[in-house]
Amino acid sequence: MLAVSKTFGPDAVRQALAAGQRCFGENYVQEGVEKILALRDASVASMPMEWHCIGPLQSNKTRLVAAHFDWVQSVDRLKIAERLSEQRPDHLPPLQVCLQVNVDGGLTKAGVTPDALPALAQAVAGLPRLKLRGLMCIPEPAEGFDAQRAVFEQARAVFDRLNAAGFALDTLSMGMSDDLEAAVAAGSTMVRVGRAVFGGRPAKLTSPA
Ligand SMILES: *Cc1c(COP(=O)(O)O)cnc(C)c1O
């Protein structure tokens, strides 16, 4: 489980850490980096923290992300992947990457289409400072377990096709507070949970990505 700590402060993250949670997700690069720096002392060998960037990523933010995060789940363009690879500092391990895929054609949502995915995956897998781990998706909210599951099954099928084509992906990141059961039933390996862990977020977010 990835605990999505966006809009919550370092103290909330420390509480989750104390409860055994190690992996945290942030949407807004600036906010995330501030939190990562504020919590540097909290990542100890016995409890190493892992920070995932899960929000939309603009070119002018890739350097910060490459320098501070362990994972990026929202890569949907080769140009962004190339920048992350070039900018990943040498002293850090490769940046772990998921490609964001748009399975339900939601027009407003980011993500590569399933048709364009194999070529992007091929290109990203060849970048030296990235490690391609899998796929991430954020379907449009659907009502009810069966409708939610049907969309997640599409993502699972796309994931399975890539692995059948020779990729060795181990991460299928899907499911949030309102639909995580359906995502797990469809084969999610990582749910990204915010409100169900930390409680409700303020309606308005102050810092855009
Ligand atoms: C905010 C967010 C989540 C967590 O959503 P909740 O509904 O609070 O669980 C997961 N993934 C992404 C990409 C998000 O932006």
The ligand as a Gaussian input file, in Angstrom:
#p B3LYP/6-31G(d) Opt

LIG

0 1
 C       -5.019000      11.651000      -4.400000
 C       -4.598000      10.462000      -5.176000
 C       -4.754000       9.163000      -4.648000
 C       -5.436000       8.879000      -3.322000
 O       -6.790000       9.177000      -3.417000
 P       -7.792000       8.869000      -2.195000
 O       -9.116000       8.947000      -2.839000
 O       -7.539000       9.924000      -1.177000
 O       -7.454000       7.519000      -1.676000
 C       -4.262000       8.115000      -5.398000
 N       -3.669000       8.289000      -6.580000
 C       -3.515000       9.502000      -7.118000
 C       -2.839000       9.629000      -8.440000
 C       -3.981000      10.626000      -6.443000
 O       -3.857000      11.822000      -6.999000

